[in-house]
Amino acid sequence: MARTFTGTWQDPTDVIWLGCARRLGMKVERSDATYASWDGVDTLTLCTPATFDPDDSIAQLVLHELCHGLVQGRTNLRKIDWGLINTDDVASAIEEHACHRLQAALLDRYGLRGVLGITTDWRPYWDALPPDPLADGDDPAIAKARAAWPDAVRGPWSAAIDEALRATRDVALASAPFSDGGDLAGRVGAQHPLGVAAGTGTCGTCAWSTDEDGTDRCRAEAREGHPGPAISRDWTGCYRWEPRLDIAACRSCGACCRQGFHMVTVDEGDPFLDARPDLVRRDAHGAHVPRPRGFCAALTGDRAPWTCSAYAVRPQSCRDFEEGGESCLIARRRVGLSRL
């Protein structure tokens, strides 16, 4: 008797990332005519399995293309191949490298860098990435990857990507005990008790930990209306670990004085108005210190070490700013210095 098939087996990570693409309004097609291509409308075309590298997968390719889209920015999402500059070898390499760094940073959230790594001829660059792919350095790709990070973790695509990463992590963890060492799923990294990748330091020394009503909690896991989950100060930190922030860290950060916030308001009666009238603008927003290109007009330069030319007479809003407080951490997150 002929049997009716109601389903076929698929690689679980294929299901996850094809579903992620659908959630983002994309359909995935397969063709021998390309390795990976975006039509600028709704179709992502990937190569067929016959042209895969042995360590490649649909999951890696979909994630990689999404990272290209994030690096190129929202204005390029409706352009063929995300508006990538394929006629300039130098610019093309920077864009590709920025995509690698962003992809590594996203994967590191769940210990998946060894599971969904870059393939093809780009692999040497990937293998040479440092533990923190978004850390300061001379590579021009770092700035582009950092600029894409806020959209990657808080933008329109972030929820679907994060859910897919979490699901991939769960599949990898379930597979790991059965691995013979040869399959990539068995290479998921160590996990923190809160369900993210383990990192360095300890929870008790992390900038994101706080004492909430006598209970140590993680502010990184806090959600609107709910405090962060309880933690143990002795736990090894997660991938988001940052040392506690104080005034000594300000010169290497400067987030609050640049793109972390839109403006520095100056209240009427603030001595700053008389001390530095050259730095004050008055418009529909009231009196404030302008921020051309995001940088406060009082800054002495556009790169670290960050110093203020008016620090001794700075506005009261600056004096009230708490190093390591909620606003400080928000600013660092907005400029890509925190892994949130």
C-alpha positions in Angstrom: 0.0 0.0 0.0 1.3 3.4 -1.0 2.0 5.6 2.1 1.1 9.3 2.2 3.9 11.5 3.5 2.7 14.4 5.7 6.1 15.8 6.4 9.8 15.4 5.8 12.8 15.7 8.2 14.7 19.0 8.1 17.7 20.1 10.0 16.3 21.9 13.1 18.6 24.9 12.5 17.3 25.1 8.9 13.8 25.3 10.3 14.7 28.0 12.8 16.5 30.3 10.4 14.1 29.9 7.5 11.4 30.7 10.0 13.4 33.7 11.2 13.6 35.0 7.5 9.8 34.5 7.1 9.2 36.6 10.3 11.2 39.4 8.7 9.1 39.2 5.5 11.7 37.3 3.4 11.4 34.2 1.4 14.4 32.0 0.8 15.0 30.4 -2.6 17.9 28.1 -3.7 19.9 28.4 -6.9 23.2 27.3 -8.4 23.6 30.8 -10.0 24.7 32.5 -6.8 26.2 32.0 -3.4 24.0 34.4 -1.6 22.0 37.3 -3.0 19.2 39.7 -1.8 16.9 41.1 -4.5 16.1 44.3 -2.5 12.4 43.4 -2.2 11.6 40.1 -0.5 13.7 37.3 -1.8 17.0 35.9 -0.4 18.6 33.5 -2.8 21.1 31.0 -1.4 23.3 28.4 -3.1 22.2 24.8 -3.2 23.8 22.2 -0.9 26.0 21.0 -3.7 28.0 24.2 -3.5 28.2 24.4 0.3 31.5 24.2 2.1 31.5 21.2 4.5 31.1 23.6 7.5 28.4 25.7 6.0 24.6 25.7 6.6 21.4 27.5 5.8 21.5 28.9 9.3 24.9 30.5 8.9 24.0 31.9 5.5 20.7 33.5 6.6 22.3 35.0 9.7 25.2 36.3 7.6 23.0 38.0 5.1 20.9 39.6 7.9 24.2 40.9 9.3 25.0 42.4 6.0 21.7 44.2 6.0 22.3 45.5 9.5 25.7 46.8 8.7 24.5 48.5 5.5 21.7 50.2 7.4 18.0 50.7 7.0 18.5 53.1 4.0 20.0 50.2 2.0 17.5 47.4 2.8 15.6 48.0 -0.4 18.7 47.8 -2.6 20.0 44.8 -4.4 22.5 43.0 -2.2 22.0 45.6 0.6 23.7 48.2 -1.5 27.1 46.6 -1.0 30.0 48.3 -2.9 31.2 45.4 -5.1 33.2 47.6 -7.4 35.7 48.9 -4.7 37.8 46.1 -3.3 38.9 48.1 -0.2 35.4 49.3 0.7 34.0 45.9 -0.1 36.5 44.2 2.3 35.6 46.7 5.1 31.9 46.0 4.7 32.5 42.3 4.7 34.7 42.4 7.7 32.2 44.6 9.6 29.6 41.9 8.8 31.9 39.3 10.3 32.5 41.3 13.5 28.8 41.9 14.0 27.9 38.3 13.4 30.6 37.2 15.9 29.3 39.6 18.5 25.7 38.3 18.0 26.8 34.7 18.2 28.9 35.4 21.3 25.7 36.2 23.2 24.9 32.5 23.3 28.3 30.9 22.9 27.6 30.1 19.2 30.7 31.5 17.5 32.1 28.0 17.0 28.8 26.8 15.7 27.8 29.3 13.0 31.1 30.7 11.8 32.0 32.3 8.5 33.0 29.9 5.7 34.5 30.3 2.2 37.8 32.2 1.6 36.9 34.7 4.4 37.5 32.2 7.1 41.0 33.3 8.0 39.8 36.8 9.0 37.0 35.2 11.1 39.5 32.9 12.9 41.7 35.9 13.7 38.9 37.9 15.4 39.6 38.8 19.0 37.4 37.6 21.9 35.6 41.0 21.7 35.0 41.6 18.0 33.8 45.2 18.7 36.7 46.3 20.9 38.8 49.3 20.0 41.4 48.7 17.3 42.8 50.0 14.0 40.5 47.9 11.8 38.1 50.3 10.0 35.5 47.6 10.1 35.1 48.0 13.8 33.4 51.4 13.6 30.9 50.1 11.0 30.1 47.0 13.1 29.7 49.1 16.2 27.3 51.5 14.4 25.1 48.5 13.4 25.1 46.9 16.9 22.2 49.0 18.4 19.9 48.1 15.5 21.0 44.5 15.7 20.0 44.1 19.4 17.1 46.7 19.6 16.0 47.4 16.1 13.0 45.9 14.1 14.9 42.7 13.3 16.3 42.1 16.8 13.5 40.0 18.3 13.4 37.5 15.5 17.2 37.2 15.4 17.5 36.8 19.2 14.8 34.1 19.2 16.5 32.3 16.5 19.9 32.5 18.3 18.3 31.2 21.5 16.6 28.3 19.7 19.9 27.5 17.9 21.7 27.5 21.3 19.1 25.1 22.7 19.5 22.7 19.8 23.3 22.9 20.1 23.2 22.2 23.9 20.9 19.3 23.4 23.2 17.9 20.8 26.5 18.4 22.6 26.3 15.4 24.9 26.0 13.1 21.8 28.7 14.8 19.8 31.8 12.9 18.7 33.7 16.2 18.4 33.3 16.5 14.6 30.0 18.2 14.3 29.7 22.0 14.9 26.6 21.7 17.1 28.9 20.1 19.8 31.0 23.3 20.0 28.5 25.5 21.8 30.3 27.6 24.5 29.9 27.6 28.2 26.6 29.0 29.5 25.9 31.5 32.4 23.1 30.5 34.8 20.9 33.2 33.3 20.9 31.4 30.0 23.4 33.5 28.0 27.1 32.8 27.2 29.5 32.7 30.0 32.2 35.4 30.1 34.7 36.8 32.5 34.8 38.5 35.8 32.1 37.9 38.4 28.5 39.1 38.6 29.4 41.0 41.8 32.0 43.1 40.0 29.9 43.8 36.9 28.6 47.3 36.1 25.2 45.8 35.4 24.7 44.3 38.8 22.8 46.2 41.5 21.4 45.7 45.0 17.6 45.9 44.6 15.9 45.8 48.0 18.7 43.8 49.5 18.8 41.3 46.6 21.6 41.3 44.0 20.0 41.6 40.6 21.2 41.8 36.9 20.1 45.1 35.3 21.0 43.7 31.9 18.1 41.3 32.2 15.6 43.8 33.6 12.4 44.3 31.6 10.0 47.2 31.8 8.1 47.0 35.0 10.2 44.1 36.3 13.5 44.2 38.1 16.3 42.1 36.8 16.5 38.4 38.1 18.3 37.6 41.3 22.0 36.6 40.9 24.8 35.4 43.0 27.7 37.8 43.3 30.1 34.8 43.1 28.9 33.6 39.7 31.3 33.9 36.8 30.2 36.9 34.7 28.4 36.5 31.3 29.5 37.9 27.9 28.1 41.3 28.9 30.4 41.7 31.9 31.8 45.2 32.3 33.9 46.5 35.1 32.1 48.9 37.4 32.3 52.4 36.0 33.6 55.5 37.7 35.1 58.9 36.9 38.4 57.3 35.9 36.7 55.4 33.1 35.1 58.5 31.6 38.0 59.6 29.3 38.0 56.3 27.5 34.2 56.2 27.2 32.6 59.7 26.6 29.3 58.1 25.6 27.2 60.7 27.5 29.0 63.5 25.7 28.4 62.1 22.2 25.8 60.0 20.5 24.4 58.7 23.8 22.0 61.6 24.2 20.6 64.3 21.9 21.4 67.4 23.9 22.7 68.9 27.1 19.9 71.1 28.5 20.9 74.2 30.5 18.3 75.6 33.0 17.8 79.3 33.3 19.9 80.6 36.1 22.6 78.0 35.6 26.0 79.8 36.0 27.1 78.0 32.8 25.0 80.5 30.7 27.2 83.4 31.8 30.5 81.4 32.0 30.3 79.9 28.4 27.7 81.8 26.3 29.7 80.7 23.2 28.6 77.1 23.8 24.9 77.9 24.4 22.2 77.7 21.7 18.6 78.8 22.3 15.8 77.5 20.1 12.5 75.6 20.4 14.2 73.2 22.8 15.2 76.0 25.2 18.8 76.7 26.2 21.2 73.8 25.4 24.7 72.9 24.3 24.5 71.8 20.7 25.8 68.4 19.5 26.9 68.6 15.9 27.2 65.1 14.5 26.3 63.9 18.0 29.4 65.3 19.7 28.9 67.9 22.4 30.3 71.3 21.4 32.3 71.4 24.6 34.4 68.3 23.7 38.0 69.0 22.8 38.1 66.4 20.0 36.1 63.7 18.3 38.0 60.6 19.7 39.3 59.3 23.0 40.6 60.4 25.3 37.4 62.4 25.8 37.9 65.7 27.6 35.6 68.7 28.2 36.7 72.2 27.5 34.1 73.5 30.0 34.4 70.9 32.7 35.1 73.3 35.6 31.9 75.3 34.8 29.8 72.5 33.2 26.0 72.7 33.4 24.1 71.3 36.4 22.7 68.5 34.3 26.3 67.3 33.7 27.2 67.7 37.3 24.2 65.5 38.3 25.2 62.8 35.9 26.1 59.6 37.8 29.1 57.6 36.6 28.0 54.0 36.4 24.3 54.9 36.9 21.3 54.0 34.7 21.8 56.9 32.3 25.5 56.1 32.0 24.8 52.5 31.1 22.1 53.6 28.6 24.5 56.0 26.9 27.2 53.3 26.6 24.6 50.9 25.1 23.5 53.5 22.6 27.0 54.1 21.2 27.8 50.4 21.1 30.1 50.1 24.1 27.9 47.6 25.9 26.8 44.3 24.6 23.1 45.0 25.1 
